[in-house]
Structure formats: structure tokens, C-alpha cells
Amino acid sequence: MGVPRLFPWLCKNFKNHVENFQQGESRAVVDALYLDANPLLHYATQYVNNTIDPPRMIDIYAQLSEKEKMLKAFELFFEKIVELTEIVIPTKILYIAIDGPAPRAKQNQQRERRFVSAKIRKEKEESRKNTKEKIFNNSQLTPGTLFMHELMKFVNYSIRKEMNKNKAWKGLDVYFSPCSSPGEGEHKCLDFIRGLPEDKRINYKHCIFGPDGDLIMLTLSAHVPNIFLFREDQYNPGYIHFLDMGSIAKELPKALSLGNRRVYDVINDFLVLGFFVGNDFLPKIQMFHLLEDGLELMIRTYERTSNGGRGGFLTEKGELNYTGFKEFINALASHEKSYLIKQISNTNPKKQPPEEKFINKTLKECLIYSEAGSVNIDFDRYKLAYYEKSFGNEITEDKIRNMCRSYFKTFVWILKYYIFGLASWGWAYEYHYAPLMFDFKNYVNSITDSEELFKFDMGQPSLPFEQLISVLPETSAYLLPKKFGDLLVDSPLVKKGYYPPLNQLKIDYEGKLKEHEGVVILPFVDYEDVKNAYTKVKTNIKNYHRNLQGKYPPSKDMRNYTLYKFNYILGGLPPNKEGLNYKSDYGSLFNIFIVKNIVEN
């Protein structure tokens, strides 16, 4: 999830550093290219299984078996990787990252998406009266599934094959961080950059590829002078956007009217502004919904509270500056009532609810209209109605304060994640809604335990099977080995309500404009519950190779399942250092190398 309207804002304020060119017309040469490859994999599987929107009239792969479709998707996926290295050409390093087990804060979001996706898929399958054909389950693109295990083996071989035949790859150090390596793909790229020797980190030209709008913030957070962002133009197929993020960072103080404030600190303050408008780990505060100028509001408010770059800063040396943050929150809170009213009275047709279920009735019923035509809000009434969604009839100031505390601490966690790297695997905000800005302001003004709010326990990443147990609905239990999948069907986890039937899935669309924006009301999974259930099954079963885990932070030792480095040309099969039983089988269908399935107990 990116920051709404951030890309247009960059194009408007940094025209000279945003290049748009047709594929084949222009080529950029960099020292290091980093690929956040999961979006490429999603598209390849959607294309082969014809689950793109809208679907093709003729399904050209309809007659293929499931295994053949899988292999075709792998082939298209890797072809796209090679194609990208021909558009932006790396001369020293190619780094390919696939999502591994995610932090718990991300798993909460993944869980919501997989339940909603399963619900939509089931409804579509039931509507197809004349066929029993199953729609591709995109939950297979989660670490720990056989699909992803086969992909890892395929990519390992394909990299070696490409280095043998492609002259442009022969001089590269090619790194592959597979789904057994914990962490989100884009953050693995950042961790790798941070871990480079200083001369390479500072002097190399780095370029990150990925369509996710969040990468704009991540490339800024890398804090390296020569870094670029490479993404396909989603509105003009065949065109490429190439952003010089290093130059944009240098000019950011001027764009934010911050005088001579240090670029490093300005970037970090800008990250904080963006987190309020959009991030993957916190629900948006209600006053910021439906804003056409959310980012602009943040910037205007910050210009005022920072006094043109003379004080009131949001960060200091990469850490949240409590004093400046408090001033900023107080200034934002002064707009809350007017921005809430605007959500109902907005006359922009693009901001009007498309269906009745999207109307914010909770807010609408609390508005007060005067005879003169002015509009006000009964804020006390709205506050009770709003928090009723989170706490039912048991609303207390203590519960609201705890919600605000968790929101603040998660904000600190996000900032650390972007600037320094992950601070905790287990931390997560476990409320479906954000606090109102009025209450968040009051909490921030009253903080007395600020030191504790900045401390986190790193903990351990989930094993792939543990993540699958945490995020999958019962209808996807077959993606796990049967004894683990049974935990989603009949176990203490089921009794705790972690896997509600899809036809009972509750989604709150109030105040939203699109289906995917709905708030999915799922119970939050207690990690200890999952750990205990997993351990009981695991004690009677041998190791599964697809459940093995790399170390964190990533190591360059290719024997620990964390990061494979290919800086040599290898003929034949890969060395048996990863503990896998590689066997060759040249498939006739696509003339590609296929590694046979590992026999698992």
C-alpha cells in the first residue's frame, strides 16, 4: 500500500527527476539492480490461470494441467526478470527477493486478504453452474506451499542456466533471497543495501524495481545518494517510469520549505507524514478517509509546526521526536471535525458512495444541519457510535487510551522498520479501527512512559507452516500437509474462532468507495496459540524442506537457506549444499529444467 497521490506530487514538484519512456527506447545502466519479485509472480500466475481483470475472452492455457500451468507461470515469471535486466542494466549486482515469512503486523493484513479472496473465489465457483473447474487459489503464493517450494528450485536452476547463456549476466554477482528467508521482499532489498560495505553503498548506483507505491518511501529511507526507482507505467502499457530518488531526496528540503535542515532528517520527517496517509500496518485515522489532498494537508501542517525548518521536527537521528510529533498531532486534530463533515458533504462525484453499503451512516446520523444551511457534528455522539464498532457497549476511556497507546507504538515500530530495519517480529496493532484524532491527541499529550514506547522485543520470525496456519482460511487447509492442515478444520484453534466460515465473514464498507477497502472483521490470532498447536503436530513428523527457515538478518552463506549467491558459472546441477535432493528431468512441454518433487513424509 502506498501513499495516495504521492506519485503525482513527485511528478509535479520534481519534473526533472521523473523520466517516462517507452520500453526499448531508453536504457539505464546501474551498478546494482534489486527486484521485489512477488508482484511479477502474481501477474504471471494470474495471466496463465486467466484470473486477470478483466479475463481474456480466449483462455489460451485452458487445456493445460495444473502442473503445466504452474511451470508455464514459472517460465513467464523468470522471463520477466530477464526482461527487466535488459531495460535497467546492472553491471555488478542483481538481487532477486521473494517474500518470506512476514512480521506479525503484516500477517494480519495477509490474513484479511486471503479470507476475502477465498470468499470471492468460492462465490464465483458456485455461480458457474455448468462447470466444476476450480479457480486458481492465489494463497499458494505464500511461503511454505508446494507451489512456492517448486518455484524456489526452478529459480535456483534458471539463474545458473541464464548465467551460462547470457553474456550480460556472466559478470554479475546474482543474489537470490527465497521464500525460506524471513521478511518482505522490498525490505530484504533495503536490508541488503544497508549491509553493503560503505564504499559500495555510497558510490554505487542502486535501482529498485517494484510497482508498489510504498517503494517510493522505501527508496528514500535507504539514505544513499545514488538510488533510483524503476516501475512500469500502470496507465500506459509498454511505458516505464524511472525516478531519480537520490536527486529528489536532495531537493526535498526546498520542496517542504525547510530551509537548510539536513536532508537525512527531512527524509525521515517526510516518511512520518506519509505514514498517516497510507501504510500497510495501521488502519487510517477516520479524518483522513476520502481526502483528495491528504498529503498536501500533512505538508502544509508540517510547514507550519516546523516553523519553516527552525524547530518542531518529527524525527531526530532517525527516531521519532516526541516534542515535535506532539505539536504536529495537535495541529492536525484541529481539522478533525471539518474533515469529518467534508466526508459526507463532499460534492466530488468520485468521492460519492457507489452503493448504499458504502454510505457512512454512523457519521451521517451525527451531523447537525442548521436552518441557515451550515453543518456541524455532534462529536460526543459520534465518538460513542464510532468506538462501538471496536468495543461494543463496553466503551471505556481506558480502552480508548490502550488503543491510542498501541497506535502510537506501532507508529514508532513502522518508522524503525523503514529507517533501521525490523524492530520486532511479533509486534502488531490488533484493532480493526484507528482511534479518533481527538483521543490520539489527548493520549500523545499525556504520555509519561515514552522510553517504554520505544522499546521492542525482536523475537523470532514465524516458520512457513506457522504463517500458513495463521493466515489461511479453512478452505485453503489443503495447502498445508494434512496433519497441519487439520488444525484449520478441527482443533483448539478452530474452537477459538480463528477460522470463521466464509459465508459468515463480516466486512465493514462504511465510508469506503471500493470493495477492497472494506474492513474485514476477523479475530486476531494469538501467536502462542499457533505455536503450541504447531509444536504438538511437529513432534511426530519429520522435517519438511519447504518449512525450513533461513537466518535473520540475512547471511551470505548459501548453505543456510537464507541467501543464495551466484558469482560463478556452474554447468550441470547445483551443488548439494542446501540439503535438497536435486534430480534432473528435462520436460518436453516447455523445454525447461524441472526438478522433481521432494518426497515428504
N, C-alpha and C positions, 0 to 999 in steps of 0.2 A: 504494500500500500504506500502510495506516495503522498506528497503534499499537494492538494488541489490547487491548480493554477500556477504552480511553481515553474513549470517549463515555459509557459507564455511570459511569465515575469522575467525569466532569464533572457528569453529572446528579445524582449522589449528593452532591457537595461544593458545587455551585453551583446549587441548585434554582431560585433566584430569577432566574437569568440564562439559563435554558433554557426557551424557550416552545415549546409544541406546539399547533398549531391546524389546523382543517380548512380546506382550500382554499376561499376565498370568505368565510370568517368574519372574518378579520382581515387588515389590510393594513399594511405598514410603509412609511414614506417615508424615503428616504435621499438624500444628495447624489449619491453615485456607486455604481453597481452594476457589478460585474465578473463576467463569465460565463466559467468554464472550460468551453468548449462541446463538447469532444471526447466526454464521456460522453453528451451529448444526441444527437450524431451516431451513436454506436454503437447507441444504443437505436433510433433512427429506422430505421437500416438493418436491424437485427435484426427489428423489427416488420414492415417491408414484406416482407422476404425470409422471414419466419416461421422465423427461427433462434433465437427466444427459447426459454427453458427453463422449463416445457415448451412445445412448439409448440402453436399453436391447432389445434383439430380441423378447422376450415374455413379454408383458406388463401385469404383474400379477394382477394389480389393475384396469385394463381397465374397468371392469364391474361395478365398484363401482360408486355410485352417487357422486356429488361434495361434499355433506355434509359428506358422508362416507370417501371420500379421505381426507378431512380436519381432521376428527377425527383420522384417521389412521396416518396421519403426526404428529399430536399432540402426539399420543401414542409413535411413534418411537422417537420423539424428547425427550420426558421425559425418555424413556428407556435408551437413550444415556447418559443423565445426570446422571442417577443412575449408569450406567456402568463406567463412568469416576470416580465417587467417590469410586469405587472398585479397580481402578488402582492406583490412588493417594488418599490416605485415610485421610480425615480431622477428627480431634478429637475434635475440639471446634467450628469452624465456617465454614459454607457453604454459599457462596454468589453467587447468580444467577442473572445475569444482562441481560436485553433485551434493545436494542436501543430505546430511547425515541426521542422526537423532538430534532433535531441536531442544532448546531450552524449554522449560515447562510453560513459560509465558507464551511462547509460540505454539506449543502443543494445544493450548486452549483454543486458539484460533483454528488450528488444523482440525481439531475435533468438531467444531461447529461446521466447517466447510464439508467435511466428509459425511456428516449426518444429513445435511441439506442436499448434497449431491446424491446420496443414496435414496433419499425421499423422491427427488425429481426423477431419478433413473427408474425406480420402481413404478412410479405413476406412468411413465412413458411406456414401459414394458407391458403394463396392464392394459394400456389403451390400444396396443397392437393386437387386434382380435385374430388376425389371420396368420400370425407367426409366433413361434416360441423363441425367436432369436434374442439372445441376451445382449444388452448394450455394454460396451467396454466399461469396466469398473476402474475409474482413474485413481482409486485408492491403492491400486497396485503400484503406483509411483511413490511409494512410501518405503523407507529403509526397512529391510527385514523380509520383504516379499521375495518369492522366487523370481518374479519379473525383474526386480532390481538386482538380484544376485546374478542372473544371467547377463544383464546389461553390464555389470562390472567386469565380468570375464570377457565380454565382447569388446569393451573399450580397451581393456589391457592389451588384447591381441591387436586391435585396429591401430593403436598408437604405434606399436612395433612395425606393423605392416606399412603404415604411412611413412615412417622414418626410413624404411628400406627403399621405397619407390619415389618419394617426394624430396627433391633436392632442397626445397625451401625448409624442410623440417630437419634435415640431417645435421645442421649446425646448431640446433636448438637444445636447450635443456627443457624437456617436456615433463611437467608435473601433473599428476592426476590424483585428486583427492576424492576417494569414492564415498559411497553412502555408508560405509562402515566407520568412516571418520566423523566424529560428532561435530555438529554445528551447521548453521545455514550457509549455503553456497557463497552468497555475496560477502558474508562476514569471514568466511575462510579466506577469500581473496584479500580482504583487508588485513587479516592476521598474518598472511604470508608477506605482504608488503612491509608491515611493521617489523617482521622478523628478519628482513634483509640487512646485510651489513650497511652501515651508514652511507658509504660512498655510492653504493648501488641504489639505495633508497632515495638519496637526494639527487643524484646525477642521471639516473635512468629516466627515459620517457616511458611512463606507465600508461596503459589504457585498459579500462574495464568495459566488457560488453554485458549488457543486460537490459531488457525492456522495462523492468520495474522502476517506477518513478523514484523509489526510495534510494536508488543508486546515485541520484544527484547529491543527496545529503551524505551518502557514504563516501563518495569520491572527495567531497570537501573535508570530511572527517579524517581522511588519510594523512592530511597535513604534509604533503610532498609537493614541491614546486612544479614538477612537470607531470601532470596527470590529466588524462583525457577520458571522456565517456563516449562510448560508441553504442548507438541504438538504432534500430530500424524505425523508419517513419511509419507510424501506425495508420496514418490517414492517406499516405501516398505509397502504395506498394512498389518496391523496387528502388526506393529512395532511402538515404542514410542520413542520420543526424550525427555530427561529430562535434563534441563540445570540448573546448579547451578549459577544463575546470581549474587548472593551475592559474591561468590568467584571470579567470572570473574571481577566484579567491583573492587575488591581489587587489582587484578593483572593488571588492565588496565593501570595505570601509567607506569609500566615497559614495557608493550607491545607498548606503544606510545612513549617510550624513554623520559619520562618526569621527571625523577629523583624522588625527594621527594615531588612533588606537591600533594596537598591534594586530596584524592580520590573524594570527593564531587565535586570539581571544575573540575577534569579531566573528570568525567562522563558528566557534563554539556557541556564541550567543545566538547566531543565526539558526543553528541546529535546534536550540530551545524554542525559538519562535515557530519553527516548522512542526515540532512535536505536538503543539497544541492543535494544529490544523489537521494533521493526519499522521498516524503511526500504527504499527502492527500490534502493539502491546497494551494499549489503553483505549477504552471507548471515548469517543469525543464528548466534551462537555456540551450540554444541550444548547447553550447560547451560540455555539459555533456551527450548528447544523444549518444547512441551506444558505450559508453565506456565499455571496458572489465575490466578496473582497476580503475573505478571511485572512490571507497572508498579508494583504495591504494594511488591514487593521492592526495586525501584530507589529508590522514595521512602523506604522505611524505612532502607535503607543510606545514602542521601544525608543523611537527617536525622542519622544517627549520625556520618558522616565530616565533615559541615559543622558539627558541634557546635552545632546549633540556630541556625545563621546567624552563627556567630562566626569561621568560618575553614574551610579545606578546600574552597573553592569550585571549581566545574568550569570556569568561564569568568571572564574579566576583560576588560571593554570589548569584548565580542563575540568574543574569541579564546579558544581552549582554554587553560586554566590548567594547565600540566603538573604542578605540585606537588599541587594538589587532585585532579586526574584520577588521578594515581598512587595516592593514598590510597584513592580510590573503587574503583579496579580491584583493589587488594589486598584490600579488604573483600569485594567480590563473589566473588573467587576462592576465598575461604574456604568458600563454599557449593557449590562445583562438584561435589564427589563426592556430596554428599547429594542434589543436584538431578538428577544423572545417574541415581542409583539410583531416585529417585522416578519417573523416566520409564518404568521397567519395572514398578515395584511399584504404580503409580497404580491405585486401585480405582474411580475415577470412570468409569462406562461411556462417557461422552462422550469420554474420553481413551484408550479402548482401540482398538487397530488394527482397522479394519473387515475387512481381508483379510490373508492371510499375507504378501503383498509389503510391507505397511506395518510389519511387526514389525522392530524394531531388533535384528537378530541380532548385529551387531558389538558392541553394548553388552551384550546379554543373555549372550553367551558369556563375558564378562569379569566377571560378578558371582560373588561367593563367598557361599554360604549356610552359616551355622553350625548346629550341632545345636540350639542354643537358639532358632533362628528369626531371628536377626539377619542383615542383608545388608550386605556390603561390596563393594568393587570392586578388582580387580587393575588399578590405574591404569596401571602401566607397560605391561602387556599391551594395555590398551585404547588407550593412546596410539599404539602401533605399528599396531594394527588400524585406528584412525581415520585416521591420516595415510597409510596405504597407499592409501586412496581417491584421494588427491591426488598422491602421489609414487611409487606402485607399490612396488617393492622397493628403491628408491634414496632412502630416507629419511635425511636428514642434519639435524643441528642448524642448519646454515647455511640450508638450505631452509626450515625451520620459522621461523627468525628473519626471513628475507626475506618470508615470508607475513605474519608479525606486523607487520613494518615497513609493508607495503603496506596492511594493515588499519588501522593507526594513521593513516597519511597520508590514507587515504580518509575516515576519521572527521573529520579536520581539514577536508578538502575539503567534506564534507557540511555541517558547521557554517558554513563561509564561505558556501556556496551559499544557505543559509536566511537568514542574517543580513545579509550584504552583497551577495549576488548571485554569479553564477557565477565561480569562480576559474580554471577551466581546461576547455576543450572536450575535450581529449584524455585527461585523467586517468581511469583506471578500475582497479578491483580485479579482477585477472584470475586468480582462483582460484575453483573451484566451491564450496569449503567455507571456513568460518571457522577460525581457529586455536582450539585449546582455551584456555580461560581461564587455566589454569596457565601455559602458554607465553606467552600475551599479557601476563600479569602480569610474568613474568620479563623480557620484552622491554622493557616500559614502565619497569621499574625500572632498566634498564641503558642507557637512551637517552643518547647523548652528542652526537648531531648534530641537536638539536631545531630549530635555526634552519633547516636544510635541509628538515626535515619540514614546515615551514610555508610553503615557497615553491612556487609553481606557475607554469608557463608557460601563458599564456592560450590561445595557438594560435588556430586558425580553426575555425569550425563546418563540418560536412560540407555539401556540396551535396546537394539532394534525391536525385539519382541515386546519389551515393556512399553515402548512407544506405541506399537500397533495395538496392544491391549488397551491403552489409554485413549486412542483417538478413533478407533474403528467402531461403527455400529454393528449390531448383531448380524445383520445381513451380509457383512464382509468377513465374518469369522473364518471362512474357508481360506482366506489369505494367510492365515497362520497354520502351522502344523496342528493337527486335530486336537491333541491334548491341551494345547494353549488356546486354540480357537474355542474349545468348550467353555473356557472361562467367560466368554461373552454370551453364552447360551444358558448355562446353569451353574452358578457359583455364588459365593457371598458377594461378589461384585455386582451381579445381576440383582440380588436382593436389596442392595443399597441404591438401586435405581439408576446406575450409570449407563444403562443401555435401553432407554425408553423405546417402545415400538414406534416405527416411523410415522404411522398414522396418528400418533398422539404427540408428535413433535410440535412444540409451541414456538411460533416466530412472531415477534412484535414488529409490525411495519409502521407504527405510528410515527409521523413526522419524517418519513423517508420518501424517496422518489423512485427507487428501483428495488426489485426483488432481492438482489444480493446484499442490499444494505440492511435488511431486517435483522433484528437482534434475536439470536437463537437461544431460547431459554433451556439450557442443558445444565444438569448438576455438574459442579466442578469435581473432578476426580482427585481423590486423596492419593498422592503418590505412594505412601506407605501401604495403602490397601493393595495397590497394583503390585508393589514389590513383594509383599507377603504371598499373594496369590501366585505370582510368577515363580517364586522360590520353591513353593510346595510342589509345583509341577516339575520344575527344573531338576530337582534332586533325583528323579527317577528316569531321566532322559540324558542321553549323550549330547555332546556339543553339536550345535548346528552351525555350519560355516557361515550361513547368512545372518547369524546372530552375534558374530564376533565383532569386537569393538576396537577401534584404534585409540591411541592415547590423545589426551588434550593437555596443553597445546600441541598442535601437530608436530610430528617429528619427521625428519628427512630420512629416517631409517625405513627402507622399503619392506622390511620384514615384519613390521608391527601393524599392518592393516591400515595405517594412517595415511601415508602419502607415498605414492609410487613415483620414482624419478627415473626418467628415461633419457640418459645423455650418451647413449651408445646405440649402435645399430646391431640388432640381435636377429640372427637367422633362426628359423625354426620356432620351437616352442619357448615360452618364458621359463626362466629357472624356477625350480620348485622350492622357492624360499618363502612363499606366502602360506604354505601348509595346504594348498589346494591340489587336488588330483587332476591335473590338466591332461586331457586326451584330445587328439585331433580328429576331426570328422569334417571333410570338405563337403559342404552342402551343394547339391546340384541346382537347387531352385534359384538362389541368388548369387551363386559362385562366391560365397563369403565363408570365412572360417567360423565354424560353430564349435563351441566347447560343450561336451555332453554334460547333462545334469549330474551333480554330485548325488550319490546315493545317501539319503539321510534316514536315520533311524526314527 
